[in-house]
Amino acid sequence: MACDSSDDSNDDNNNNNSSNSADLTSEIMGQGDWQITRFEDSGVDETNNFNGYTFVFNADGTVVSSNGTQTINGTWSIFDDSSNSSSDDDGNSTDDDDFNLMFTVSSTSDFDDLIDDWDFLSVSQTKIELFDVSGGDGTTDYLTFEKI
């Protein structure tokens, strides 16, 4: 990926260092509004459960999701989990950043399904693809956020 020499903010985009990857991804998530464009839970496409919801990832670690009539609050973080080999779902022990998502769920059980430590498939300025291998039955869940 070519970087514009006048913009030093992109210099670390291809850096595989865990802390830089986590910092860069945190910066990307904190920019703008996001929506879920894929949520597959144990092989079942449940993306429609989040239609109309916008997600805002704040720098203070809070996330707010709203569909205009209902607001769901939560927290988010990205951390390097390479010290815990049992949670290294992607098999890359040197760079195992996890995307931690937690919601205070009241009447909306759909958000309960999002609560997890997700592993990264890919990260770009406009799309974050995540996955999680279930410890119970070994199925893989997928979660994708795209910038609106």
The 8 nearest C-alpha neighbors of each residue, nearest first, counted from 0:
[[1, 2, 13, 12, 9, 10, 3, 11],
 [2, 0, 3, 9, 4, 10, 12, 13],
 [1, 3, 4, 9, 0, 10, 6, 7],
 [2, 4, 5, 6, 1, 7, 9, 10],
 [5, 3, 6, 2, 7, 10, 1, 9],
 [4, 6, 3, 7, 2, 8, 9, 10],
 [7, 5, 4, 3, 8, 9, 2, 10],
 [6, 8, 9, 10, 5, 4, 3, 2],
 [7, 9, 6, 10, 11, 12, 2, 5],
 [10, 8, 7, 12, 11, 2, 6, 3],
 [11, 9, 7, 8, 12, 2, 13, 6],
 [12, 10, 14, 13, 9, 19, 8, 23],
 [13, 11, 9, 14, 10, 23, 20, 0],
 [14, 12, 11, 15, 0, 10, 20, 9],
 [13, 15, 11, 16, 12, 20, 19, 10],
 [16, 14, 17, 13, 20, 94, 19, 11],
 [15, 17, 19, 14, 18, 20, 94, 93],
 [18, 16, 20, 94, 19, 21, 15, 79],
 [17, 19, 21, 20, 16, 22, 79, 78],
 [18, 20, 22, 16, 21, 17, 23, 14],
 [21, 19, 17, 23, 18, 22, 24, 16],
 [20, 22, 18, 24, 19, 23, 77, 25],
 [23, 21, 19, 25, 20, 24, 18, 26],
 [22, 24, 26, 20, 25, 21, 19, 27],
 [23, 25, 27, 21, 26, 22, 20, 28],
 [26, 24, 22, 28, 23, 27, 21, 29],
 [25, 27, 23, 29, 24, 28, 22, 30],
 [26, 28, 24, 29, 25, 30, 124, 23],
 [29, 27, 25, 30, 26, 56, 24, 31],
 [30, 28, 56, 26, 27, 57, 58, 25],
 [31, 29, 27, 28, 26, 32, 56, 55],
 [32, 30, 29, 33, 55, 146, 28, 147],
 [31, 33, 55, 147, 54, 146, 53, 30],
 [32, 34, 146, 54, 145, 147, 53, 144],
 [35, 33, 53, 144, 145, 54, 36, 146],
 [34, 36, 144, 37, 143, 145, 49, 46],
 [35, 37, 143, 144, 34, 46, 145, 38],
 [38, 36, 143, 46, 142, 35, 39, 141],
 [37, 39, 142, 46, 45, 141, 44, 40],
 [38, 40, 44, 141, 43, 140, 45, 42],
 [39, 41, 140, 43, 42, 38, 44, 45],
 [42, 40, 138, 43, 140, 139, 39, 133],
 [41, 43, 40, 39, 44, 140, 139, 138],
 [42, 44, 40, 39, 41, 45, 38, 140],
 [45, 43, 39, 46, 38, 40, 42, 37],
 [46, 44, 38, 47, 48, 39, 43, 40],
 [45, 47, 38, 37, 48, 44, 49, 36],
 [46, 48, 50, 49, 45, 44, 38, 37],
 [49, 47, 46, 45, 50, 109, 38, 51],
 [48, 50, 47, 52, 46, 51, 35, 109],
 [51, 49, 47, 52, 48, 46, 35, 34],
 [50, 52, 66, 49, 53, 65, 34, 67],
 [53, 51, 66, 65, 49, 50, 64, 34],
 [52, 54, 34, 64, 65, 33, 32, 66],
 [53, 55, 64, 33, 32, 63, 34, 56],
 [54, 56, 32, 63, 62, 57, 33, 64],
 [57, 55, 62, 29, 28, 61, 54, 58],
 [56, 58, 61, 59, 29, 60, 62, 55],
 [57, 59, 60, 29, 56, 61, 25, 26],
 [58, 60, 57, 61, 56, 74, 62, 75],
 [61, 59, 75, 58, 74, 57, 76, 62],
 [62, 60, 74, 57, 59, 73, 75, 56],
 [61, 63, 56, 73, 74, 55, 57, 72],
 [64, 62, 72, 55, 54, 71, 73, 65],
 [65, 63, 54, 71, 53, 70, 52, 72],
 [64, 66, 70, 52, 53, 69, 67, 71],
 [65, 67, 52, 51, 68, 69, 53, 70],
 [66, 68, 65, 69, 70, 52, 51, 53],
 [69, 67, 66, 70, 65, 52, 51, 71],
 [68, 70, 65, 66, 67, 71, 64, 52],
 [71, 69, 65, 64, 72, 66, 68, 63],
 [70, 72, 64, 63, 65, 69, 73, 103],
 [73, 71, 63, 102, 103, 62, 64, 70],
 [72, 74, 102, 62, 101, 103, 61, 63],
 [73, 75, 61, 62, 101, 60, 100, 102],
 [76, 74, 100, 60, 99, 61, 62, 101],
 [77, 75, 99, 98, 60, 78, 100, 74],
 [76, 78, 98, 97, 21, 99, 96, 25],
 [77, 79, 96, 97, 80, 76, 21, 98],
 [80, 78, 96, 95, 81, 97, 17, 18],
 [79, 81, 95, 82, 83, 96, 78, 97],
 [82, 80, 95, 92, 83, 79, 93, 94],
 [81, 83, 80, 84, 79, 92, 95, 93],
 [84, 82, 81, 85, 80, 86, 87, 92],
 [83, 85, 87, 86, 82, 81, 92, 80],
 [86, 84, 83, 87, 88, 82, 81, 80],
 [85, 87, 84, 88, 83, 80, 81, 95],
 [88, 86, 84, 85, 89, 90, 95, 92],
 [89, 87, 86, 90, 132, 118, 131, 85],
 [88, 90, 91, 87, 118, 95, 92, 119],
 [91, 89, 87, 88, 92, 95, 84, 93],
 [92, 90, 89, 93, 94, 95, 87, 88],
 [91, 93, 81, 94, 95, 90, 87, 84],
 [94, 92, 91, 81, 95, 17, 16, 82],
 [93, 95, 17, 92, 91, 96, 81, 16],
 [96, 94, 81, 80, 79, 92, 87, 97],
 [95, 97, 79, 78, 80, 94, 21, 17],
 [98, 96, 118, 78, 117, 77, 116, 99],
 [97, 99, 77, 117, 116, 76, 118, 100],
 [98, 100, 116, 76, 75, 115, 77, 97],
 [99, 101, 75, 114, 115, 74, 98, 116],
 [102, 100, 114, 74, 73, 75, 99, 115],
 [103, 101, 73, 104, 72, 74, 114, 110],
 [104, 102, 73, 72, 105, 101, 71, 111],
 [103, 105, 102, 107, 111, 106, 110, 108],
 [104, 106, 107, 103, 108, 71, 102, 111],
 [105, 107, 108, 104, 109, 110, 71, 103],
 [108, 106, 109, 105, 104, 110, 111, 71],
 [107, 109, 111, 110, 106, 104, 112, 105],
 [110, 108, 111, 107, 112, 48, 113, 49],
 [111, 109, 112, 113, 108, 107, 104, 102],
 [110, 112, 108, 109, 113, 114, 104, 102],
 [111, 113, 110, 114, 109, 108, 40, 115],
 [114, 112, 110, 111, 115, 100, 101, 109],
 [115, 113, 101, 100, 111, 112, 102, 110],
 [116, 114, 100, 117, 99, 113, 101, 112],
 [115, 117, 99, 98, 97, 100, 118, 114],
 [116, 118, 98, 131, 97, 130, 115, 129],
 [119, 117, 97, 130, 129, 131, 98, 96],
 [120, 118, 129, 121, 128, 130, 117, 97],
 [119, 121, 128, 129, 130, 118, 122, 127],
 [122, 120, 128, 119, 127, 123, 129, 126],
 [123, 121, 127, 126, 128, 124, 24, 120],
 [124, 122, 126, 125, 127, 121, 27, 24],
 [123, 125, 27, 126, 122, 146, 127, 28],
 [126, 124, 146, 123, 145, 127, 122, 27],
 [125, 127, 145, 123, 144, 122, 124, 146],
 [128, 126, 122, 144, 143, 121, 123, 145],
 [129, 127, 143, 121, 120, 142, 119, 122],
 [130, 128, 119, 142, 120, 118, 141, 117],
 [131, 129, 141, 118, 140, 117, 142, 119],
 [130, 132, 140, 117, 139, 118, 133, 141],
 [133, 131, 139, 138, 137, 134, 140, 88],
 [132, 134, 137, 135, 138, 136, 139, 131],
 [133, 135, 137, 136, 132, 138, 131, 86],
 [134, 136, 133, 137, 138, 132, 139, 41],
 [135, 137, 138, 133, 134, 132, 41, 139],
 [138, 136, 133, 132, 134, 135, 139, 41],
 [139, 137, 133, 41, 136, 132, 140, 42],
 [138, 140, 132, 131, 41, 133, 137, 141],
 [139, 141, 40, 131, 39, 130, 41, 132],
 [142, 140, 130, 39, 38, 129, 131, 139],
 [141, 143, 38, 129, 37, 130, 128, 39],
 [144, 142, 128, 37, 36, 127, 35, 129],
 [145, 143, 35, 127, 34, 126, 36, 33],
 [146, 144, 126, 33, 34, 125, 147, 35],
 [145, 147, 33, 125, 32, 126, 34, 144],
 [146, 33, 32, 145, 34, 31, 125, 53]]
